[in-house]
Amino acid sequence: MGRLGGVAKSKRKVTPPGPDALRSAVEQTFEATVGSVSETRDKAGQLVDQTVGAARRTAGQRTEDARKASADAAGKLSRLLKHLQRRLKP
């Protein structure tokens, strides 16, 4: 029975790499990714800074808008009270 699922079985044994070969492969992988990790970290930091800046600007604008709306509402209320005072005076 030299076949397994329609594929010929290899008679040659594959030996796993030794510890030195494995260490070398891991070191090469780390060296290849060190630069990209640093770049990714820098880009992520920039994105966080931009997001925080945008959030602060938006919050500041919303606060200013709310302040203006409150001032407008207070002005309208003041005018309404003056109008009512005039109507109630004998």
Buried (B, 14 or more C-beta within 10 A) or exposed (E): EEEEEEEEEEEEEEEEEEEEEEEEEEEEEEEEEEEEEEEEEEEEEEEEEEEEEEEEEEEEEEEEEEEEEEEEEEEEEEEEEEEEEEEEEE
